[in-house]
């Protein structure tokens, strides 16, 4: 019998689901989750996308839409929105070294 080619998956389906839940619920970075599992950030990103796409394709899994929230607005007293900010790394000193745009031709 012929074996399928390719390398074995880095994360099991169970691990992919746990990674997705950690990412969405705990607001952890992909780098820190990857460090826990010994994989790269890109592997974590691919795993999260795989879980989201798999759930989106499944007909039994469905999140309520905007209409459900609007219809239930009479029963809802509070809506809490998490607006946690994430710092963006930007160069502070020597920014001209990172500049890749066109320079002024008149210089």
C-alpha positions as CSV (number, residue, x, y, z in Angstrom):
1,X,0.0,0.0,0.0
2,X,1.2,3.5,-0.9
3,X,1.8,5.9,2.0
4,X,0.7,9.5,1.7
5,X,3.6,12.0,1.1
6,X,4.6,15.0,3.2
7,X,5.6,15.5,6.7
8,X,3.3,14.7,9.7
9,X,1.3,17.6,11.1
10,X,3.0,19.6,13.7
11,X,-0.2,19.9,15.8
12,X,-3.0,17.5,16.4
13,X,-6.6,18.5,15.8
14,X,-7.1,18.7,19.5
15,X,-4.1,21.0,19.9
16,X,-5.3,23.2,17.0
17,X,-8.6,23.7,18.8
18,X,-6.8,24.5,22.1
19,X,-4.5,26.9,20.3
20,X,-7.5,28.7,18.7
21,X,-9.3,28.9,22.1
22,X,-6.2,30.3,23.8
23,X,-5.8,32.9,21.0
24,X,-9.4,34.0,21.0
25,X,-10.1,33.8,24.8
26,X,-6.9,34.7,26.5
27,X,-5.7,37.4,24.0
28,X,-2.3,35.8,23.9
29,X,0.1,36.4,21.0
30,X,0.7,33.8,18.4
31,X,4.4,33.9,19.3
32,X,3.8,33.0,23.0
33,X,1.3,30.2,22.1
34,X,3.9,28.9,19.6
35,X,6.5,28.8,22.3
36,X,4.2,26.7,24.5
37,X,3.8,24.1,21.7
38,X,7.3,24.4,20.2
39,X,6.2,25.6,16.8
40,X,6.4,28.9,14.9
41,X,4.0,31.8,14.7
42,X,3.1,30.8,11.2
43,X,2.1,27.3,12.3
44,X,-0.2,28.8,15.0
45,X,-1.7,31.2,12.4
46,X,-2.4,28.4,10.0
47,X,-3.9,26.3,12.8
48,X,-6.3,29.1,13.8
49,X,-7.3,29.7,10.2
50,X,-7.9,25.9,9.7
51,X,-10.2,25.7,12.8
52,X,-12.1,28.8,11.7
53,X,-12.6,27.6,8.1
54,X,-13.6,24.1,9.3
55,X,-16.2,25.5,11.6
56,X,-17.5,27.9,8.9
57,X,-17.9,25.0,6.5
58,X,-19.8,22.9,9.1
59,X,-23.6,23.2,8.7
60,X,-24.3,22.3,12.4
61,X,-22.1,25.2,13.8
62,X,-23.5,28.6,13.3
63,X,-23.0,31.8,15.2
64,X,-26.0,34.1,15.5
65,X,-26.1,37.0,13.1
66,X,-26.7,40.8,13.6
67,X,-30.4,40.3,13.3
68,X,-30.5,38.1,16.4
69,X,-28.7,40.7,18.5
70,X,-31.0,43.5,17.2
71,X,-34.2,41.4,17.9
72,X,-32.9,40.6,21.4
73,X,-32.0,44.3,22.1
74,X,-35.0,44.6,24.5
75,X,-33.6,41.9,26.8
76,X,-30.0,43.1,26.7
77,X,-29.1,45.7,29.4
78,X,-25.4,45.9,28.7
79,X,-23.0,45.1,25.9
80,X,-19.4,44.9,26.9
81,X,-16.8,45.5,24.2
82,X,-13.2,44.6,24.8
83,X,-10.9,47.3,23.3
84,X,-7.6,46.1,24.5
85,X,-4.8,47.8,22.7
86,X,-1.8,46.0,21.3
87,X,1.5,47.9,21.1
88,X,3.1,48.1,17.6
89,X,6.8,47.9,17.4
90,X,8.2,50.9,15.5
91,X,11.7,52.1,15.2
92,X,12.4,55.2,17.3
93,X,16.1,55.9,16.7
94,X,17.6,55.7,13.2
95,X,14.3,55.6,11.4
96,X,16.0,56.7,8.2
97,X,17.8,53.3,8.1
98,X,14.4,51.6,7.8
99,X,13.0,53.9,5.1
100,X,12.6,52.1,1.8
101,X,10.7,54.8,-0.2
102,X,12.0,56.9,-3.0
103,X,14.3,59.7,-2.0
104,X,13.7,63.2,-3.3
105,X,15.3,63.6,-6.7
106,X,16.3,67.3,-6.0
107,X,18.8,66.4,-3.3
